[in-house]
């Protein structure tokens, strides 16, 4: 700011003094951005220091103003979720003001006193896991899609309850997604290594008999680990095997992979309900070439013995996905939104935990609506020329799928199966 005094010009750096500095934006970057923007993670650069943020200030402004970062996909008002890292309107404006005002550092003493400490420099976001399981070294063949199941004995004799897990892909350029199954049948051991390589081919599923609760969870690009609410956990029976299905979709140089999963256990006696992942799925569809808003629906009726509470939700589509939502349709005809993603991006998805459990009364239903764009106007469309696309496990196939993590009112109807 300039002010004339006689013939002299006095300079008052009012903008810097009264404006936004790194001291103001650092807590927002820590809570909403550093979960990905730290060394050796999915983000292309770190945002751990002022120097990091100042270097990338122009890019930050572009991404924040366009609403693409942070990549929190659920639309507000269609379900409320724990650990949400989308920016509020005030937080977004704060970052934009900081960049527009010159990305000032602020008083270094004040900054060090007020900035929230960064997350620990560890690959495990929730601290050291209680159990880490690692796949054998495996080099995927030169193929567009390879599904490989790895049999990972837990080494546990007794039942344990899993309150959180984190999947760490070994080669992020090749690992497309991961699903964690629990095998109590012993069938996976018989398949392991039959072709002379670690694991076994498992296109279409783990090829073992699964009991209720046989899907522990999964990982896809953008997924972040989080703990289930107190008193809720997934059962890992003693002597069971974790079967890790890894979908390899090489995006560049072919190389060796070793993917790991870290498991976090609930204390003995602290679990009141066990979580079961239930799919809402439609596998009988074909998206015509050229269709821009093709809808696929699926439904899960809540019969009396399935009444309970929804704890988590995880929508899933592939590259033609455009929008997806799940709603709870109640017996009186009204609906309650569970989740809505209006700008689907395969690279950013996950298991979302509801802020409060959603009651699933008997005779209600969970409805899924997935919208696909199979036109040449979809920049992610992998097919040229265009072709019909239906359900499949390949990257260039499609899925209309949602997982609902549920605890049941009548859990006694789900007896534990004895381990073998």
KEKE-3310 file (N, C-alpha, C; in steps of 0.2 Angstrom, whole numbers, plus 5000, padded with zeros to 4 digits):
npx = (5004:5003:5006:5005:5016:5019:5032:5037:5036:5028:5030:5019:5018:5004:4996:5004:5005:4992:4986:4984:4995:5007:5007:4993:4987:4994:4989:4977:4983:4990:4980:4971:4978:4991:4990:4991:5001:5015:5032:5036:5023:5006:5004:5012:5021:5028:5020:5025:5032:5034:5042:5040:5026:5026:5034:5025:5014:5007:5002:4994:4984:4978:4973:4965:4956:4949:4943:4947:4956:4958:4955:4942:4928:4913:4898:4893:4880:4874:4874:4885:4902:4915:4932:4933:4940:4938:4938:4931:4921:4927:4940:4945:4944:4953:4966:4967:4967:4979:4989:4986:4990:5003:5009:5015:5027:5025:5027:5041:5043:5030:5024:5030:5026:5012:5008:5001:5008:5016:5011:5017:5033:5031:5027:5015:5000:4992:5000:5011:5006:4997:4999:5008:5007:5015:5015:5023:5037:5033:5032:5022:5015:5017:5004:4987:4979:4981:4975:4980:4980:4986:4991:4990:4995:4989:4995:4989:4982:4970:4954:4953:4949:4948:4950:4955:4964:4978:4983:4998:5003:5016:5022:5017:5014:5009:5000:4983:4971:4966:4959:4954:4951:4944:4949:4942:4941:4952:4954:4961:4975:4977:4977:4987:5002:5002:5005:5018:5022:5022:5006:4990:4981:4967:4956:4940:4937:4941:4940:4937:4927:4917:4913:4900:4905:4917:4923:4935:4940:4947:4958:4960:4966:4969:4962:4961:4967:4957:4950:4937:4922:4921:4919:4916:4921:4930:4929:4943:4945:4954:4968:4964:4966:4972:4967:4974:4969:4976:4975:4984:4988:4998:5006:5017:5035:5039:5039:5045:5034:5029:5017:5009:5000:4994:4987:4976:4971:4957:4956:4955:4938:4933:4924:4908:4900:4901:4908:4901:4904:4893:4888:4881:4875:4875:4877:4872:4872:4874:4883:4879:4888:4893:4883:4879:4874:4871:4861:4863:4855:4854:4849:4847:4837:4832:4829:4820:4829:4841:4841:4849:4863:4871:4888:4899:4902:4906:4907:4909:4916:4922:4932:4923:4914:4903:4893:4888:4877:4870:4856:4845:4830:4815:4801:4790:4790:4798:4815:4832:4848:4863:4876:4883:4892:4896:4905:4914:4929:4941:4953:4952:4945:4937:4933:4921:4917:4902:4897:4888:4880:4869:4853:4846:4831:4820:4812:4815:4826:4842:4847:4855:4862:4870:4879:4885:4897:4899:4904:4913:4916:4921:4935:4942:4938:4943:4942:4944:4940:4923:4914:4902:4901:4902:4899:4914:4930:4941:4951:4946:4934:4918:4910:4896:4894:4893:4899:4892:4896:4890:4883:4873:4857:4853:4864:4867:4862:4872:4882:4899:4911:4919:4937:4948)
npy = (4994:5011:5028:5045:5057:5073:5076:5063:5045:5033:5016:5004:4988:4982:4972:4960:4960:4960:4950:4933:4920:4907:4901:4902:4893:4881:4871:4867:4861:4851:4843:4840:4837:4831:4818:4811:4818:4816:4810:4797:4792:4791:4803:4815:4824:4831:4839:4845:4855:4873:4877:4867:4869:4882:4881:4873:4882:4888:4877:4871:4881:4880:4866:4867:4877:4871:4861:4848:4844:4843:4825:4821:4812:4809:4818:4831:4830:4819:4807:4806:4806:4799:4805:4813:4822:4832:4849:4863:4877:4888:4884:4881:4894:4901:4895:4899:4913:4914:4910:4919:4931:4930:4919:4920:4917:4920:4924:4915:4910:4911:4902:4890:4888:4886:4877:4862:4846:4836:4821:4805:4799:4787:4772:4766:4771:4771:4769:4756:4740:4726:4714:4710:4704:4697:4696:4683:4686:4691:4691:4699:4692:4697:4704:4711:4711:4703:4692:4687:4676:4676:4666:4668:4663:4667:4663:4663:4655:4657:4666:4682:4700:4712:4728:4738:4740:4740:4741:4740:4742:4734:4737:4751:4754:4744:4737:4736:4734:4727:4714:4707:4691:4679:4663:4649:4636:4629:4626:4635:4633:4621:4625:4634:4638:4628:4630:4631:4644:4657:4658:4658:4657:4668:4673:4681:4678:4671:4657:4648:4641:4652:4659:4668:4684:4682:4692:4702:4715:4728:4736:4751:4763:4778:4774:4776:4771:4767:4767:4756:4760:4761:4745:4738:4726:4716:4698:4688:4672:4660:4651:4653:4658:4672:4677:4685:4694:4700:4712:4714:4726:4731:4746:4751:4749:4732:4722:4716:4712:4714:4714:4721:4718:4726:4722:4728:4724:4723:4725:4711:4706:4718:4720:4721:4719:4711:4715:4713:4712:4716:4713:4724:4722:4721:4710:4708:4716:4727:4740:4750:4755:4772:4777:4790:4792:4779:4769:4758:4747:4740:4730:4727:4718:4720:4708:4701:4694:4700:4713:4727:4738:4749:4752:4755:4760:4756:4761:4755:4756:4755:4762:4768:4773:4786:4792:4788:4781:4776:4772:4771:4763:4765:4756:4764:4770:4781:4788:4787:4795:4786:4787:4797:4800:4811:4813:4802:4795:4783:4782:4787:4781:4772:4764:4770:4777:4778:4793:4791:4776:4768:4764:4749:4744:4730:4724:4735:4742:4742:4752:4753:4764:4766:4776:4776:4781:4778:4784:4793:4805:4803:4805:4794:4783:4767:4761:4761:4757:4762:4750:4738:4736:4725:4717:4713:4707:4713:4728:4735:4731:4732:4737:4737:4740:4739:4739:4736:4738:4729:4727:4715:4714:4702:4694:4681:4672:4670:4659:4655:4647:4632:4632:4624)
npz = (5000:4996:5002:5001:5008:5009:4999:4999:4998:5007:5011:5016:5021:5021:5015:5017:5031:5035:5028:5022:5027:5027:5039:5042:5033:5034:5044:5037:5026:5032:5038:5027:5015:5017:5019:5007:5001:5005:5007:4996:4993:4985:4979:4968:4973:4988:5002:5014:5020:5022:5011:5001:4999:4994:4982:4974:4973:4962:4956:4966:4967:4955:4955:4967:4964:4954:4960:4960:4969:4987:4983:4987:4985:4988:4987:4996:5009:5004:5013:5027:5032:5041:5044:5033:5020:5011:5006:5015:5010:5016:5019:5006:5000:5009:5005:4992:4993:5000:4990:4980:4987:4986:4992:5005:5019:5032:5050:5055:5068:5073:5064:5067:5080:5078:5068:5065:5070:5057:5049:5056:5049:5041:5033:5037:5041:5052:5062:5069:5062:5070:5064:5050:5033:5019:5002:4992:4981:4965:4947:4936:4921:4904:4900:4897:4908:4924:4936:4951:4965:4981:4995:5011:5026:5042:5054:5066:5080:5087:5086:5080:5080:5067:5066:5058:5042:5031:5015:5006:4991:4981:4969:4962:4950:4943:4951:4951:4958:4974:4983:4998:5004:5016:5019:5026:5022:5018:5005:4997:5000:4992:4979:4978:4970:4960:4947:4947:4950:4963:4972:4963:4948:4947:4940:4941:4954:4970:4970:4980:4993:5001:5017:5026:5029:5022:5014:5018:5015:5004:4992:4982:4970:4978:4990:5008:5024:5038:5055:5061:5069:5087:5095:5084:5072:5060:5058:5060:5058:5069:5062:5049:5032:5024:5008:4996:4983:4969:4956:4942:4931:4920:4918:4913:4914:4916:4931:4947:4960:4977:4988:5002:5017:5032:5047:5060:5076:5087:5105:5115:5120:5117:5106:5100:5089:5074:5058:5042:5025:5012:4995:4983:4968:4950:4937:4924:4911:4897:4890:4877:4863:4861:4870:4882:4894:4902:4912:4925:4936:4953:4966:4984:4994:5011:5021:5035:5043:5039:5044:5051:5054:5043:5041:5034:5016:4999:4984:4967:4950:4933:4920:4912:4920:4927:4935:4952:4964:4980:4988:5002:5002:5010:5019:5018:5007:5006:5004:5009:5006:5004:4998:4986:4971:4960:4950:4944:4947:4943:4949:4961:4975:4988:5004:5013:5029:5038:5047:5057:5061:5049:5050:5045:5042:5042:5027:5020:5007:4998:4986:4970:4958:4944:4932:4916:4903:4887:4876:4863:4868:4881:4889:4896:4890:4885:4873:4855:4840:4846:4857:4862:4880:4894:4910:4919:4924:4919:4916:4905:4905:4913:4929:4940:4955:4973:4989:5005:5021:5035:5051:5060:5067:5072:5076:5081:5072:5063:5065:5070:5059:5062:5063:5051)
capx = (5000:5006:5003:5009:5017:5023:5035:5039:5031:5029:5028:5016:5016:4998:4994:5007:5004:4985:4984:4985:5002:5008:5005:4986:4985:4997:4984:4973:4987:4991:4974:4967:4983:4997:4988:4994:5007:5021:5037:5035:5016:5003:5005:5018:5026:5026:5018:5026:5035:5033:5046:5036:5020:5028:5036:5020:5009:5003:4998:4989:4979:4974:4969:4960:4950:4945:4939:4950:4960:4959:4951:4936:4923:4906:4894:4890:4872:4871:4878:4890:4907:4921:4938:4932:4946:4936:4939:4926:4921:4931:4946:4947:4946:4959:4971:4967:4969:4986:4992:4985:4993:5010:5011:5019:5028:5023:5032:5043:5041:5023:5022:5032:5022:5005:5007:5000:5014:5015:5010:5024:5036:5030:5022:5009:4996:4988:5005:5014:5001:4998:5002:5010:5007:5018:5015:5029:5039:5030:5033:5016:5017:5016:4997:4984:4976:4982:4973:4984:4978:4992:4988:4994:4993:4989:4999:4985:4978:4964:4950:4955:4945:4951:4947:4958:4969:4981:4986:5003:5006:5023:5023:5010:5013:5006:4994:4977:4967:4967:4953:4956:4946:4946:4947:4942:4940:4958:4955:4967:4981:4978:4978:4994:5009:5001:5008:5025:5023:5018:4999:4987:4977:4960:4951:4933:4936:4946:4939:4937:4921:4918:4907:4898:4911:4922:4927:4938:4940:4950:4961:4960:4969:4966:4959:4965:4965:4954:4948:4930:4920:4922:4915:4914:4927:4929:4932:4948:4945:4960:4970:4961:4971:4970:4969:4975:4968:4979:4974:4989:4987:5005:5006:5024:5040:5037:5044:5043:5029:5028:5012:5009:4994:4995:4981:4976:4967:4954:4957:4950:4932:4931:4920:4901:4897:4906:4906:4901:4903:4888:4888:4875:4878:4872:4882:4869:4871:4879:4883:4879:4893:4890:4879:4883:4871:4868:4860:4863:4853:4855:4845:4848:4832:4833:4824:4820:4835:4846:4841:4855:4865:4876:4894:4903:4900:4911:4905:4914:4915:4929:4934:4917:4909:4902:4890:4885:4874:4867:4850:4841:4822:4811:4795:4784:4791:4803:4822:4838:4854:4869:4882:4883:4898:4894:4911:4917:4936:4943:4959:4951:4940:4938:4928:4919:4914:4897:4898:4884:4877:4863:4848:4843:4825:4817:4808:4818:4831:4847:4846:4861:4861:4877:4878:4891:4898:4903:4905:4920:4917:4924:4942:4945:4936:4949:4940:4944:4933:4919:4911:4898:4905:4898:4902:4920:4935:4947:4951:4942:4927:4914:4907:4891:4895:4894:4899:4890:4898:4884:4882:4867:4853:4852:4871:4867:4860:4878:4887:4906:4912:4926:4943:4951)
capy = (5000:5017:5034:5051:5062:5078:5073:5056:5040:5028:5010:5000:4981:4980:4966:4955:4959:4958:4945:4926:4917:4899:4900:4901:4887:4875:4866:4864:4856:4845:4838:4838:4836:4828:4811:4809:4822:4815:4806:4790:4790:4791:4810:4816:4828:4832:4846:4844:4861:4879:4877:4862:4872:4888:4878:4871:4886:4889:4871:4870:4885:4877:4860:4868:4881:4867:4856:4841:4842:4835:4821:4818:4811:4810:4824:4833:4830:4812:4803:4810:4801:4800:4806:4817:4826:4837:4856:4867:4883:4893:4882:4883:4902:4902:4893:4903:4919:4913:4910:4926:4936:4929:4913:4922:4912:4922:4924:4908:4908:4909:4896:4884:4887:4885:4872:4855:4842:4832:4814:4802:4797:4780:4769:4763:4777:4771:4766:4749:4735:4721:4709:4711:4699:4699:4691:4681:4690:4688:4696:4698:4691:4703:4703:4717:4710:4697:4691:4682:4675:4674:4663:4671:4661:4672:4661:4664:4649:4660:4671:4689:4704:4717:4735:4742:4736:4745:4738:4743:4739:4734:4741:4754:4755:4737:4734:4739:4734:4722:4712:4703:4686:4675:4656:4644:4629:4625:4625:4639:4629:4616:4629:4638:4635:4622:4631:4633:4651:4659:4659:4654:4662:4668:4678:4680:4677:4667:4650:4644:4642:4658:4659:4674:4688:4680:4697:4707:4722:4729:4743:4753:4769:4783:4772:4778:4767:4771:4762:4755:4763:4757:4740:4735:4724:4710:4692:4684:4666:4656:4646:4655:4661:4678:4676:4692:4694:4706:4713:4717:4730:4734:4753:4753:4743:4726:4721:4711:4715:4711:4718:4719:4721:4727:4721:4731:4720:4726:4722:4705:4708:4725:4719:4720:4717:4710:4718:4709:4716:4713:4716:4726:4721:4719:4708:4707:4723:4728:4747:4751:4760:4779:4779:4794:4792:4773:4768:4751:4747:4734:4731:4722:4718:4719:4703:4701:4691:4704:4719:4729:4744:4750:4755:4757:4759:4757:4760:4753:4756:4756:4768:4771:4776:4793:4794:4782:4782:4771:4775:4766:4764:4762:4753:4769:4773:4787:4786:4790:4794:4783:4790:4799:4802:4814:4814:4796:4794:4776:4783:4789:4777:4769:4762:4776:4775:4783:4797:4788:4770:4769:4759:4745:4740:4724:4726:4740:4739:4746:4753:4756:4767:4767:4779:4775:4785:4774:4788:4795:4811:4801:4804:4788:4777:4764:4757:4764:4760:4760:4743:4736:4734:4722:4716:4709:4709:4717:4735:4738:4729:4737:4734:4741:4736:4743:4735:4739:4735:4729:4723:4712:4714:4695:4691:4674:4668:4669:4655:4655:4641:4630:4632:4618)
capz = (5000:4996:5005:5000:5014:5006:4993:5001:4997:5012:5010:5021:5018:5024:5013:5020:5038:5037:5023:5023:5027:5028:5046:5042:5028:5036:5047:5032:5022:5036:5039:5021:5010:5018:5019:5001:4999:5009:5003:4994:4993:4979:4976:4964:4977:4995:5005:5021:5023:5018:5004:4997:4997:4990:4976:4970:4974:4957:4954:4971:4966:4949:4957:4972:4961:4949:4964:4959:4975:4988:4979:4991:4979:4990:4987:5003:5009:5002:5017:5031:5033:5046:5041:5027:5019:5006:5008:5015:5006:5019:5018:4999:4999:5012:5001:4986:4995:5001:4984:4977:4990:4986:4996:5010:5024:5039:5055:5056:5075:5074:5060:5071:5086:5077:5063:5067:5068:5051:5051:5056:5043:5041:5028:5040:5043:5058:5067:5067:5063:5074:5060:5043:5029:5013:4996:4989:4975:4959:4942:4932:4914:4899:4898:4899:4915:4927:4942:4955:4972:4986:5001:5017:5033:5048:5060:5072:5082:5090:5083:5081:5076:5063:5067:5052:5038:5026:5009:5003:4984:4980:4963:4961:4942:4940:4955:4949:4964:4979:4987:5003:5006:5021:5018:5031:5020:5016:4998:4994:5000:4987:4973:4979:4967:4956:4940:4948:4952:4969:4971:4958:4944:4950:4937:4942:4961:4974:4968:4986:4996:5006:5022:5028:5031:5019:5011:5023:5012:4998:4991:4975:4970:4982:4996:5014:5029:5044:5060:5062:5075:5093:5096:5078:5069:5056:5061:5057:5062:5070:5057:5043:5027:5020:5001:4993:4975:4966:4949:4939:4925:4919:4915:4910:4914:4919:4936:4952:4965:4983:4991:5010:5021:5039:5051:5066:5080:5093:5111:5117:5123:5115:5100:5101:5083:5068:5051:5036:5018:5007:4988:4979:4961:4944:4932:4918:4908:4891:4888:4870:4861:4860:4875:4886:4901:4902:4919:4927:4943:4957:4973:4989:4999:5018:5024:5042:5046:5037:5047:5055:5053:5038:5044:5028:5010:4994:4977:4962:4943:4930:4917:4909:4926:4926:4942:4955:4970:4984:4993:5006:5001:5016:5018:5017:5000:5006:5003:5013:5003:5007:4995:4979:4968:4953:4945:4946:4945:4945:4952:4968:4977:4994:5008:5017:5035:5040:5053:5062:5058:5046:5052:5039:5044:5038:5022:5016:5002:4996:4978:4967:4952:4941:4926:4912:4897:4883:4870:4862:4872:4887:4888:4899:4886:4882:4867:4849:4839:4852:4857:4868:4886:4899:4916:4918:4929:4916:4917:4900:4906:4918:4935:4943:4961:4979:4995:5011:5028:5039:5057:5060:5073:5075:5074:5083:5066:5059:5069:5067:5057:5065:5058:5050)
cpx = (5004:5003:5008:5010:5022:5025:5038:5034:5033:5026:5025:5014:5010:4995:4997:5005:4997:4982:4985:4992:5001:5006:4997:4984:4989:4993:4980:4977:4988:4985:4970:4972:4988:4996:4991:5000:5012:5025:5034:5028:5013:5004:5012:5023:5023:5024:5019:5029:5033:5036:5042:5030:5021:5030:5030:5013:5004:4999:4993:4983:4975:4970:4963:4954:4946:4941:4941:4954:4958:4954:4945:4930:4915:4904:4891:4882:4869:4875:4884:4895:4912:4927:4938:4937:4944:4937:4932:4926:4926:4938:4949:4948:4952:4966:4972:4969:4977:4990:4992:4989:5001:5013:5017:5020:5025:5029:5035:5042:5034:5021:5024:5028:5015:5003:5006:5005:5012:5014:5017:5026:5036:5025:5015:5005:4993:4993:5007:5008:5003:5001:5003:5011:5010:5017:5022:5031:5036:5030:5027:5019:5015:5009:4993:4981:4978:4979:4976:4982:4984:4989:4993:4992:4994:4994:4996:4981:4971:4960:4953:4950:4949:4947:4949:4963:4972:4985:4992:5006:5013:5025:5017:5009:5009:5000:4988:4972:4968:4960:4956:4950:4949:4944:4948:4942:4946:4959:4960:4973:4983:4979:4985:4999:5008:5004:5015:5027:5020:5011:4996:4983:4970:4956:4944:4932:4941:4946:4940:4930:4921:4912:4905:4903:4917:4926:4929:4938:4944:4954:4961:4963:4965:4963:4964:4962:4962:4951:4940:4928:4921:4917:4913:4921:4925:4932:4937:4948:4953:4961:4968:4967:4968:4972:4968:4974:4971:4978:4980:4987:4993:5004:5012:5029:5037:5042:5041:5039:5029:5023:5011:5002:4995:4988:4981:4970:4963:4956:4952:4944:4930:4926:4913:4898:4902:4903:4906:4900:4899:4888:4881:4877:4874:4877:4879:4867:4876:4878:4884:4885:4890:4885:4882:4880:4867:4867:4860:4860:4854:4851:4847:4842:4834:4828:4825:4826:4842:4846:4847:4856:4871:4882:4898:4900:4906:4908:4911:4912:4922:4929:4928:4912:4909:4899:4888:4883:4871:4862:4847:4833:4819:4804:4789:4785:4796:4810:4827:4844:4859:4875:4880:4889:4896:4899:4916:4924:4939:4949:4958:4945:4942:4932:4927:4915:4909:4899:4894:4881:4871:4859:4845:4837:4823:4812:4810:4823:4836:4847:4853:4860:4868:4876:4885:4891:4902:4903:4912:4921:4920:4931:4946:4943:4942:4948:4940:4945:4929:4916:4907:4902:4900:4902:4908:4925:4941:4946:4946:4935:4924:4911:4901:4890:4895:4894:4897:4892:4893:4886:4875:4864:4853:4859:4871:4865:4866:4883:4894:4907:4919:4931:4945:4959)
cpy = (5006:5023:5040:5055:5067:5075:5066:5051:5035:5022:5006:4993:4978:4974:4960:4954:4957:4952:4938:4923:4909:4897:4898:4894:4881:4869:4863:4859:4850:4840:4836:4835:4831:4820:4807:4812:4822:4811:4799:4787:4791:4798:4811:4821:4829:4839:4846:4851:4867:4879:4872:4866:4878:4886:4877:4875:4887:4883:4869:4875:4882:4871:4862:4872:4877:4862:4849:4839:4846:4831:4817:4818:4812:4817:4825:4833:4823:4807:4807:4805:4804:4801:4809:4822:4831:4844:4859:4873:4888:4891:4883:4890:4904:4901:4897:4910:4919:4914:4916:4931:4935:4923:4915:4917:4914:4922:4917:4906:4906:4903:4890:4882:4884:4879:4865:4851:4838:4825:4810:4799:4790:4777:4767:4769:4777:4768:4759:4744:4730:4715:4711:4705:4701:4694:4689:4685:4687:4694:4694:4697:4697:4702:4710:4717:4703:4697:4685:4682:4673:4671:4665:4668:4666:4670:4662:4657:4651:4665:4678:4693:4710:4723:4739:4738:4742:4740:4742:4740:4739:4738:4744:4756:4749:4735:4739:4740:4728:4720:4706:4698:4682:4668:4652:4637:4625:4624:4629:4636:4624:4619:4632:4634:4630:4623:4633:4640:4652:4660:4655:4659:4662:4673:4676:4679:4672:4659:4646:4646:4647:4657:4666:4678:4686:4686:4702:4714:4722:4736:4744:4760:4774:4781:4774:4773:4771:4765:4762:4758:4758:4751:4736:4732:4718:4704:4689:4677:4663:4651:4647:4658:4667:4677:4683:4691:4700:4706:4717:4720:4734:4741:4755:4747:4738:4724:4717:4715:4710:4716:4716:4721:4721:4727:4724:4727:4724:4722:4716:4708:4715:4725:4717:4717:4716:4713:4713:4713:4712:4716:4718:4726:4719:4717:4707:4713:4723:4736:4748:4756:4767:4781:4784:4794:4785:4771:4760:4751:4740:4736:4725:4723:4716:4714:4703:4699:4695:4711:4721:4736:4744:4754:4758:4756:4760:4756:4759:4753:4756:4762:4772:4774:4784:4796:4788:4784:4776:4774:4769:4768:4761:4760:4758:4772:4779:4784:4790:4789:4791:4787:4792:4802:4804:4815:4808:4797:4788:4777:4785:4786:4774:4766:4768:4774:4780:4787:4793:4782:4771:4763:4756:4741:4735:4727:4732:4737:4744:4746:4756:4758:4769:4770:4779:4780:4781:4777:4790:4802:4809:4800:4798:4782:4773:4761:4762:4759:4758:4753:4742:4734:4731:4721:4711:4711:4713:4724:4738:4735:4734:4733:4739:4738:4741:4738:4739:4735:4735:4725:4721:4713:4707:4691:4683:4669:4667:4665:4655:4647:4638:4630:4625:4618)
cpz = (5000:4999:5004:5007:5011:5000:4993:5000:5003:5010:5016:5019:5021:5022:5016:5027:5039:5033:5026:5022:5028:5035:5046:5038:5030:5039:5042:5028:5025:5036:5033:5015:5011:5019:5013:4999:5004:5005:5002:4995:4986:4975:4973:4968:4984:4997:5012:5024:5019:5011:4999:4994:4992:4983:4971:4971:4968:4955:4959:4969:4960:4951:4962:4969:4957:4953:4963:4965:4981:4984:4983:4986:4982:4990:4994:5003:5007:5006:5021:5033:5038:5041:5034:5026:5013:5010:5009:5011:5009:5018:5011:4998:5003:5008:4995:4988:4997:4995:4980:4980:4990:4989:5001:5016:5031:5043:5056:5063:5076:5070:5064:5077:5084:5072:5067:5065:5062:5054:5052:5050:5043:5036:5031:5044:5050:5064:5065:5068:5068:5071:5053:5039:5022:5008:4994:4983:4969:4953:4937:4925:4910:4896:4901:4906:4918:4934:4946:4962:4976:4992:5006:5023:5038:5053:5066:5074:5084:5085:5085:5077:5073:5063:5061:5049:5033:5021:5006:4997:4984:4974:4961:4954:4939:4944:4954:4955:4968:4982:4992:5005:5012:5020:5024:5029:5019:5009:4994:4994:4995:4980:4973:4975:4962:4949:4941:4950:4959:4968:4966:4954:4947:4947:4938:4950:4964:4973:4974:4989:5002:5011:5023:5031:5028:5015:5017:5021:5006:4997:4983:4975:4974:4989:5002:5020:5035:5048:5060:5068:5081:5094:5090:5075:5065:5059:5057:5061:5063:5064:5050:5038:5025:5013:4998:4986:4973:4959:4947:4932:4923:4915:4912:4911:4918:4925:4942:4957:4971:4987:4998:5012:5028:5042:5058:5070:5085:5099:5112:5121:5122:5109:5102:5095:5078:5062:5046:5030:5014:5001:4986:4972:4956:4939:4925:4914:4902:4890:4881:4868:4859:4865:4880:4893:4902:4909:4920:4934:4946:4963:4977:4994:5006:5021:5031:5045:5044:5040:5051:5054:5048:5042:5039:5021:5005:4987:4972:4955:4940:4926:4913:4914:4925:4933:4945:4962:4973:4988:4996:5005:5007:5014:5016:5010:5000:5005:5007:5008:5007:5005:4988:4976:4961:4948:4946:4943:4947:4950:4960:4971:4984:4998:5013:5023:5037:5046:5059:5058:5055:5047:5045:5042:5040:5033:5018:5011:5000:4988:4976:4960:4949:4934:4922:4905:4892:4876:4869:4865:4879:4887:4891:4895:4883:4875:4860:4844:4846:4851:4863:4874:4891:4905:4915:4923:4926:4917:4911:4900:4911:4924:4938:4950:4967:4985:5001:5017:5033:5046:5058:5067:5076:5073:5076:5077:5062:5063:5066:5065:5060:5060:5057:5050)
residu = (UNK:UNK:UNK:UNK:UNK:UNK:UNK:UNK:UNK:UNK:UNK:UNK:UNK:UNK:UNK:UNK:UNK:UNK:UNK:UNK:UNK:UNK:UNK:UNK:UNK:UNK:UNK:UNK:UNK:UNK:UNK:UNK:UNK:UNK:UNK:UNK:UNK:UNK:UNK:UNK:UNK:UNK:UNK:UNK:UNK:UNK:UNK:UNK:UNK:UNK:UNK:UNK:UNK:UNK:UNK:UNK:UNK:UNK:UNK:UNK:UNK:UNK:UNK:UNK:UNK:UNK:UNK:UNK:UNK:UNK:UNK:UNK:UNK:UNK:UNK:UNK:UNK:UNK:UNK:UNK:UNK:UNK:UNK:UNK:UNK:UNK:UNK:UNK:UNK:UNK:UNK:UNK:UNK:UNK:UNK:UNK:UNK:UNK:UNK:UNK:UNK:UNK:UNK:UNK:UNK:UNK:UNK:UNK:UNK:UNK:UNK:UNK:UNK:UNK:UNK:UNK:UNK:UNK:UNK:UNK:UNK:UNK:UNK:UNK:UNK:UNK:UNK:UNK:UNK:UNK:UNK:UNK:UNK:UNK:UNK:UNK:UNK:UNK:UNK:UNK:UNK:UNK:UNK:UNK:UNK:UNK:UNK:UNK:UNK:UNK:UNK:UNK:UNK:UNK:UNK:UNK:UNK:UNK:UNK:UNK:UNK:UNK:UNK:UNK:UNK:UNK:UNK:UNK:UNK:UNK:UNK:UNK:UNK:UNK:UNK:UNK:UNK:UNK:UNK:UNK:UNK:UNK:UNK:UNK:UNK:UNK:UNK:UNK:UNK:UNK:UNK:UNK:UNK:UNK:UNK:UNK:UNK:UNK:UNK:UNK:UNK:UNK:UNK:UNK:UNK:UNK:UNK:UNK:UNK:UNK:UNK:UNK:UNK:UNK:UNK:UNK:UNK:UNK:UNK:UNK:UNK:UNK:UNK:UNK:UNK:UNK:UNK:UNK:UNK:UNK:UNK:UNK:UNK:UNK:UNK:UNK:UNK:UNK:UNK:UNK:UNK:UNK:UNK:UNK:UNK:UNK:UNK:UNK:UNK:UNK:UNK:UNK:UNK:UNK:UNK:UNK:UNK:UNK:UNK:UNK:UNK:UNK:UNK:UNK:UNK:UNK:UNK:UNK:UNK:UNK:UNK:UNK:UNK:UNK:UNK:UNK:UNK:UNK:UNK:UNK:UNK:UNK:UNK:UNK:UNK:UNK:UNK:UNK:UNK:UNK:UNK:UNK:UNK:UNK:UNK:UNK:UNK:UNK:UNK:UNK:UNK:UNK:UNK:UNK:UNK:UNK:UNK:UNK:UNK:UNK:UNK:UNK:UNK:UNK:UNK:UNK:UNK:UNK:UNK:UNK:UNK:UNK:UNK:UNK:UNK:UNK:UNK:UNK:UNK:UNK:UNK:UNK:UNK:UNK:UNK:UNK:UNK:UNK:UNK:UNK:UNK:UNK:UNK:UNK:UNK:UNK:UNK:UNK:UNK:UNK:UNK:UNK:UNK:UNK:UNK:UNK:UNK:UNK:UNK:UNK:UNK:UNK:UNK:UNK:UNK:UNK:UNK:UNK:UNK:UNK:UNK:UNK:UNK:UNK:UNK:UNK:UNK:UNK:UNK:UNK:UNK:UNK:UNK:UNK:UNK:UNK:UNK:UNK:UNK:UNK:UNK:UNK:UNK:UNK:UNK:UNK:UNK:UNK:UNK:UNK:UNK:UNK:UNK:UNK:UNK:UNK:UNK:UNK:UNK:UNK:UNK:UNK:UNK:UNK:UNK:UNK:UNK:UNK:UNK:UNK)
# end
